[in-house]
Amino acid sequence: MSKKTRVGILYGGKSGEHHVSVTTAFSVIQAFDFDKYEIVPFYITQKGEWRKGPLLTAPASDRQSLMFGTEDRVAIAGHGDASGVQRQQSDPAEPAGGALTAAGNARRALIANFVGGDGDAGMPEIVIPLLHGTYGEDGTVQGLLEMAGIPYVGAGVLASAAGMDKVIMKKLFAEAGLPQCIYRHFTRTDWEKDREEHLLEIEVSLGYPCFVKPANLGSSVGVSKAANRSELIAAVELAFRFDRKVIVEEFVDAREIEVGILGNDEPRASVCGEIVTTAEFYDYHAKYSDGKSSMIIPADLPQELSDQIREMAIRAFKAIDASGLSRVDFFLRREDGAVLINEINTMPGFTPFSMYPLLWKETGVSYTELLEELMRLALERHAAKEKLVYALDGQEND
């Protein structure tokens, strides 16, 4: 019998999309061929505690079984209880058994904290980080995996960080010549220093209504629509609860078009999809809970326009140096038919009913095939990085 590939699934996290991440992990685990793979689940609680579950050699029974807790029993096919669960704090100031303060590199720290006594034999050969938002798709976890030398699915450190920070993202889009809506941004220090100047600049350049967002957050958390100055001030203060930097964008009356990207240096684009919502705007509740949004795949667009949007999506992917997967979102302005890029999401929702997998299903790539291709792309990128030289001949340290 050939050796199974050991895959680490990293999910949960401290962001507001914690439960979305758990649902995604459950869906991904169910899609694996357990004749070829075995799964190591790494669950991060909403308090930031890392918990390694028992090795999975069969699908999980339900999503609750993946949320390892003090009182939980792990109801997984082939596993009777939670005896295999290992718990570690993510805060290095409170290491489990002093593991993170011990001498050694990131790989040893990862082994000591998340694998335990199995050592290298228990390390996953590849990790799929299914984390959304802060401490998940912002480059932090990606940096940890880079330091540990473990291949992982999705964008690298730079692309993840740039894709999370809407201000940096927009600057890179501008450099790539991608048209976008008018926006302004400022830090809390800037705001407190001269609030009146920023208010006047927004009113003159953007007008009302406008949208106020934390620069670094996902799923439209902390986003508000402001119709006047008092609402604008309240929206800015709300956004500052979630980030030190705020971005304000003009209102655009437009259709919302989305494209999936798959690949590394030679990415390809899926068919276009459209989000239709009866909510005032596509916020967190419209996305996940209120049932006021629907997806149209493929979007009803002329072929020439669809091809233009798909080409722009690939340019956006390359602009932030992304890899693996991304979903790129656009506005199709109703007034004049102009295409404006909105944002790129480097770890889009990945349940079988999420936009990204559905876009690829319509393009001819099944959910399981998508997972296989993403892992292949991750190993391809890792192998390329392994060939790089980080010191001149004779300068290597033991």
C-alpha positions as CSV (number, residue, x, y, z in Angstrom):
1,M,0.0,0.0,0.0
2,S,1.5,3.4,-1.0
3,K,2.1,6.0,1.6
4,K,-0.6,8.5,2.2
5,T,0.1,12.2,1.9
6,R,-0.4,14.0,5.2
7,V,-2.3,17.3,4.9
8,G,-2.6,19.9,7.6
9,I,-5.9,21.8,7.7
10,L,-5.6,25.1,9.6
11,Y,-9.0,26.8,10.4
12,G,-11.0,28.8,13.0
13,G,-9.0,31.8,14.1
14,K,-9.7,35.1,16.0
15,S,-11.5,37.0,13.2
16,G,-15.2,37.6,12.8
17,E,-15.2,34.9,10.2
18,H,-14.3,32.1,12.6
19,H,-17.5,30.0,12.0
20,V,-17.2,30.5,8.2
21,S,-13.7,29.1,8.4
22,V,-14.9,26.0,10.4
23,T,-17.6,25.4,7.9
24,T,-15.1,25.7,5.1
25,A,-12.7,23.2,6.8
26,F,-15.5,20.7,7.2
27,S,-16.4,21.0,3.5
28,V,-12.7,20.6,2.4
29,I,-12.1,17.6,4.7
30,Q,-15.2,15.8,3.3
31,A,-13.9,16.3,-0.3
32,F,-10.6,14.4,0.3
33,D,-9.9,10.9,-1.0
34,F,-8.9,9.1,2.3
35,D,-7.3,6.3,0.2
36,K,-4.7,8.9,-0.8
37,Y,-4.6,11.4,2.1
38,E,-4.7,11.7,5.9
39,I,-5.6,14.9,7.6
40,V,-4.1,16.7,10.6
41,P,-6.7,19.3,11.9
42,F,-5.3,22.4,13.5
43,Y,-8.2,24.4,15.1
44,I,-7.6,27.9,16.4
45,T,-10.2,29.1,18.9
46,Q,-11.7,32.6,18.9
47,K,-9.4,33.3,21.9
48,G,-6.4,32.4,19.8
49,E,-5.6,29.0,21.3
50,W,-4.2,26.4,18.9
51,R,-5.6,22.9,19.2
52,K,-4.2,19.9,17.2
53,G,-6.8,17.2,16.8
54,P,-6.3,13.5,16.2
55,L,-5.2,12.3,12.8
56,L,-8.2,11.9,10.5
57,T,-8.3,8.8,8.3
58,A,-12.0,9.3,7.4
59,P,-14.3,12.3,7.0
60,A,-15.5,14.2,10.1
61,S,-19.0,13.5,11.3
62,D,-20.0,17.2,11.4
63,R,-18.6,20.7,11.8
64,Q,-18.9,20.6,15.6
65,S,-16.5,17.7,15.8
66,L,-13.8,20.0,14.4
67,M,-14.2,22.6,17.2
68,F,-12.0,20.9,19.8
69,G,-12.9,22.2,23.3
70,T,-12.3,21.4,26.9
71,E,-15.6,19.6,27.2
72,D,-15.8,18.5,23.6
73,R,-15.6,14.9,22.5
74,V,-14.2,14.4,19.0
75,A,-16.9,12.6,17.1
76,I,-14.8,11.6,14.1
77,A,-15.1,8.3,12.1
78,G,-12.4,6.0,13.4
79,H,-11.8,8.1,16.5
80,G,-13.6,7.6,19.8
81,D,-12.8,10.6,22.0
82,A,-10.8,13.7,22.4
83,S,-7.8,12.0,23.9
84,G,-5.7,13.0,20.9
85,V,-6.4,16.7,21.2
86,Q,-3.3,18.8,22.1
87,R,-3.9,22.4,23.2
88,Q,-1.4,25.2,22.9
89,Q,-1.6,28.9,23.5
90,S,-0.8,31.1,20.5
91,D,0.7,33.7,22.7
92,P,4.5,33.1,22.9
93,A,4.5,34.8,26.3
94,E,2.5,31.8,27.6
95,P,4.1,28.8,25.8
96,A,2.9,25.2,26.3
97,G,5.7,23.6,28.3
98,G,8.1,26.4,27.4
99,A,8.2,25.1,23.8
100,L,8.3,28.5,22.1
101,T,11.0,29.8,24.4
102,A,13.3,26.8,23.8
103,A,16.3,27.2,21.5
104,G,15.7,26.3,17.9
105,N,14.2,27.4,14.7
106,A,10.6,27.9,13.7
107,R,10.3,24.4,12.4
108,R,11.3,23.0,15.8
109,A,8.9,25.3,17.5
110,L,6.1,24.2,15.2
111,I,6.9,20.6,15.9
112,A,7.1,21.1,19.6
113,N,3.8,23.0,19.8
114,F,1.6,21.5,17.1
115,V,2.9,18.0,16.5
116,G,4.2,17.0,19.9
117,G,6.2,13.8,20.4
118,D,5.8,12.6,16.9
119,G,8.6,15.0,15.7
120,D,9.2,15.4,12.0
121,A,7.2,12.1,11.4
122,G,4.1,13.9,12.5
123,M,4.6,17.0,10.4
124,P,2.1,17.6,7.5
125,E,3.7,17.5,4.1
126,I,1.5,20.5,3.0
127,V,-0.8,22.8,4.9
128,I,-4.1,24.4,3.7
129,P,-4.7,27.5,5.7
130,L,-8.5,28.1,5.6
131,L,-8.4,31.2,7.7
132,H,-10.2,34.4,6.9
133,G,-9.5,38.0,7.9
134,T,-6.9,39.2,10.5
135,Y,-4.3,36.6,11.6
136,G,-5.3,34.4,8.8
137,E,-5.1,35.8,5.3
138,D,-2.9,38.9,6.2
139,G,0.5,37.2,5.9
140,T,1.0,36.3,9.5
141,V,0.2,32.6,9.3
142,Q,1.9,32.5,5.9
143,G,5.1,33.9,7.5
144,L,5.0,31.2,10.2
145,L,4.7,28.5,7.5
146,E,7.5,30.0,5.5
147,M,9.8,30.1,8.5
148,A,8.9,26.4,9.2
149,G,9.7,25.5,5.6
150,I,6.3,23.9,5.0
151,P,4.5,24.1,1.6
152,Y,1.1,25.8,1.9
153,V,-1.9,26.6,-0.3
154,G,-2.6,30.2,-1.3
155,A,-0.8,33.5,-1.5
156,G,2.5,34.2,0.1
157,V,3.4,36.7,2.8
158,L,3.5,39.8,0.6
159,A,0.4,39.1,-1.5
160,S,-1.6,38.1,1.6
161,A,-0.7,41.3,3.4
162,A,-1.3,43.5,0.3
163,G,-4.6,41.8,-0.3
164,M,-5.7,42.5,3.2
165,D,-4.7,46.2,3.3
166,K,-7.2,48.0,1.0
167,V,-5.0,51.1,0.8
168,I,-1.8,49.2,-0.3
169,M,-4.0,47.0,-2.6
170,K,-5.4,50.1,-4.3
171,K,-2.0,51.7,-4.8
172,L,-0.8,48.5,-6.5
173,F,-3.8,48.4,-8.7
174,A,-3.2,52.0,-9.7
175,E,0.4,51.1,-10.6
176,A,-0.9,48.3,-12.8
177,G,-3.2,50.8,-14.6
178,L,-6.5,49.3,-13.3
179,P,-9.3,51.8,-13.0
180,Q,-11.0,52.0,-9.6
181,C,-13.4,54.3,-7.7
182,I,-12.3,57.5,-6.0
183,Y,-11.1,57.0,-2.4
184,R,-9.4,58.7,0.5
185,H,-7.6,57.2,3.5
186,F,-6.1,58.3,6.8
187,T,-4.8,56.9,10.1
188,R,-6.3,57.6,13.5
189,T,-3.5,60.0,14.2
190,D,-4.3,61.9,11.0
191,W,-8.0,62.0,11.9
192,E,-7.4,63.3,15.4
193,K,-4.9,65.8,14.2
194,D,-7.2,67.5,11.6
195,R,-10.6,65.9,11.4
196,E,-12.2,68.9,9.7
197,E,-9.7,68.8,6.9
198,H,-10.4,65.2,6.2
199,L,-14.2,65.7,6.4
200,L,-14.0,68.6,3.8
201,E,-11.7,66.5,1.5
202,I,-14.2,63.6,1.5
203,E,-17.2,65.9,1.0
204,V,-15.6,67.7,-2.0
205,S,-13.9,64.8,-3.7
206,L,-16.3,61.9,-3.0
207,G,-19.6,63.5,-1.9
208,Y,-22.5,61.6,-0.2
209,P,-23.3,58.9,0.0
210,C,-19.9,57.3,0.6
211,F,-18.6,54.0,2.1
212,V,-16.3,53.9,5.2
213,K,-14.2,50.8,5.8
214,P,-11.4,49.6,8.1
215,A,-8.4,49.3,5.8
216,N,-7.6,45.8,7.2
217,L,-10.5,43.6,7.7
218,G,-12.6,41.1,5.7
219,S,-16.2,40.3,5.0
220,S,-17.4,43.9,5.2
221,V,-17.0,43.9,9.0
222,G,-17.0,47.5,10.2
223,V,-18.3,48.9,6.9
224,S,-20.9,51.7,6.9
225,K,-22.7,53.8,4.3
226,A,-22.7,57.5,5.2
227,A,-25.3,59.9,3.8
228,N,-24.3,63.1,5.7
229,R,-21.6,64.5,7.9
230,S,-22.9,63.1,11.2
231,E,-23.2,59.6,9.7
232,L,-19.7,60.0,8.2
233,I,-18.2,60.8,11.6
234,A,-20.0,57.9,13.3
235,A,-18.8,55.6,10.5
236,V,-15.2,56.6,10.8
237,E,-15.3,56.1,14.6
238,L,-16.8,52.7,14.0
239,A,-14.1,51.7,11.5
240,F,-11.4,52.8,13.9
241,R,-12.6,50.2,16.3
242,F,-11.3,47.6,13.9
243,D,-8.1,49.1,12.5
244,R,-5.8,52.1,12.9
245,K,-6.3,53.0,9.2
246,V,-9.6,53.9,7.5
247,I,-10.5,54.1,3.8
248,V,-13.5,56.1,2.4
249,E,-14.8,55.3,-1.1
250,E,-17.2,57.1,-3.3
251,F,-20.6,55.4,-3.9
252,V,-20.9,53.7,-7.2
253,D,-24.2,52.6,-8.6
254,A,-23.1,49.3,-10.2
255,R,-23.5,45.6,-10.8
256,E,-21.1,43.5,-8.7
257,I,-19.1,41.1,-10.8
258,E,-16.6,38.5,-9.5
259,V,-13.9,36.3,-11.1
260,G,-12.0,33.3,-9.7
261,I,-8.2,33.1,-10.4
262,L,-6.2,29.9,-10.2
263,G,-2.5,29.5,-10.8
264,N,1.0,30.8,-10.0
265,D,3.0,32.7,-12.6
266,E,0.6,31.8,-15.4
267,P,-2.8,32.2,-13.8
268,R,-6.1,31.5,-15.5
269,A,-9.5,33.1,-14.9
270,S,-12.9,31.5,-14.4
271,V,-16.2,32.6,-15.9
272,C,-17.6,35.8,-14.4
273,G,-20.3,35.6,-11.7
274,E,-22.6,38.3,-10.3
275,I,-23.8,39.1,-6.8
276,V,-27.3,40.3,-6.6
277,T,-28.6,41.7,-3.3
278,T,-31.7,43.5,-2.1
279,A,-29.8,44.7,0.9
280,E,-28.6,48.4,0.9
281,F,-25.1,47.1,0.3
282,Y,-23.3,43.7,0.4
283,D,-22.2,43.7,4.1
284,Y,-21.4,40.8,6.4
285,H,-25.1,39.9,7.1
286,A,-26.0,40.1,3.4
287,K,-23.1,37.6,2.7
288,Y,-23.8,35.1,5.4
289,S,-27.1,35.4,7.2
290,D,-30.1,37.4,5.9
291,G,-30.8,35.6,2.7
292,K,-31.0,38.8,0.7
293,S,-28.2,37.9,-1.7
294,S,-27.9,35.5,-4.6
295,M,-25.3,34.5,-7.2
296,I,-25.7,34.4,-10.9
297,I,-23.2,32.1,-12.6
298,P,-22.2,32.8,-15.3
299,A,-23.1,36.5,-15.2
300,D,-25.2,37.8,-18.0
301,L,-22.5,39.8,-19.9
302,P,-21.5,40.2,-23.6
303,Q,-18.5,37.9,-24.3
304,E,-16.2,40.8,-25.1
305,L,-17.0,42.5,-21.8
306,S,-16.6,39.2,-19.9
307,D,-13.2,38.7,-21.5
308,Q,-12.2,42.2,-20.5
309,I,-13.1,41.7,-16.9
310,R,-11.3,38.3,-16.8
311,E,-8.1,39.9,-18.2
312,M,-8.3,42.6,-15.6
313,A,-8.7,40.0,-12.9
314,I,-5.5,38.3,-14.0
315,R,-3.7,41.7,-14.0
316,A,-4.9,42.3,-10.4
317,F,-3.7,38.9,-9.3
318,K,-0.2,39.6,-10.8
319,A,-0.2,43.2,-9.4
320,I,0.0,41.9,-5.8
321,D,2.2,38.9,-6.8
322,A,-0.5,36.5,-5.7
323,S,-0.3,32.7,-6.1
324,G,-2.6,29.7,-5.8
325,L,-6.1,31.3,-5.7
326,S,-7.9,34.6,-5.4
327,R,-11.3,36.0,-6.1
328,V,-11.3,39.4,-7.8
329,D,-14.3,41.7,-7.4
330,F,-15.4,44.4,-9.8
331,F,-18.0,47.1,-10.2
332,L,-19.8,47.4,-13.5
333,R,-21.0,51.0,-13.4
334,R,-24.6,51.3,-14.6
335,E,-24.2,54.9,-15.8
336,D,-21.6,54.3,-18.5
337,G,-20.7,50.6,-18.4
338,A,-17.2,51.3,-17.0
339,V,-15.5,48.4,-15.2
340,L,-13.8,49.4,-11.9
341,I,-11.8,47.0,-9.8
342,N,-13.1,46.8,-6.2
343,E,-10.8,44.4,-4.4
344,I,-8.9,41.0,-4.4
345,N,-9.5,38.3,-1.8
346,T,-6.6,35.9,-1.5
347,M,-8.5,33.4,0.6
348,P,-12.1,33.5,-0.6
349,G,-14.9,31.4,0.9
350,F,-14.4,27.8,-0.1
351,T,-17.5,25.8,0.8
352,P,-19.0,24.0,-2.1
353,F,-21.7,26.7,-2.2
354,S,-19.2,29.7,-2.1
355,M,-18.7,31.9,-5.1
356,Y,-15.1,30.8,-5.8
357,P,-15.7,27.0,-6.2
358,L,-18.9,27.6,-8.0
359,L,-17.2,29.8,-10.6
360,W,-14.7,27.1,-11.2
361,K,-17.4,24.4,-11.3
362,E,-19.1,26.4,-14.1
363,T,-15.7,26.7,-15.8
364,G,-15.3,22.9,-15.8
365,V,-13.2,22.2,-12.6
366,S,-14.9,20.2,-9.8
367,Y,-14.5,20.9,-6.1
368,T,-12.2,17.9,-5.6
369,E,-10.2,18.8,-8.7
370,L,-9.8,22.3,-7.5
371,L,-8.3,21.1,-4.2
372,E,-5.9,18.8,-6.0
373,E,-4.8,21.6,-8.3
374,L,-4.3,24.1,-5.4
375,M,-2.0,21.6,-3.6
376,R,-0.1,21.0,-6.8
377,L,0.4,24.7,-7.2
378,A,1.6,25.0,-3.6
379,L,4.2,22.3,-4.0
380,E,5.3,23.9,-7.3
381,R,5.8,27.3,-5.6
382,H,7.6,25.7,-2.7
383,A,9.9,23.7,-4.9
384,A,10.8,26.8,-6.8
385,K,11.7,28.7,-3.6
386,E,13.8,25.8,-2.4
387,K,16.1,26.3,-5.4
388,L,16.9,29.9,-4.4
389,V,20.2,30.8,-2.9
390,Y,20.2,33.0,0.2
391,A,24.0,33.4,0.7
392,L,27.1,33.7,-1.5
393,D,29.4,30.7,-1.8
394,G,31.6,30.5,1.3
395,Q,29.2,32.6,3.4
396,E,26.8,29.9,4.5
397,N,26.7,29.4,8.3
398,D,26.6,26.0,9.9
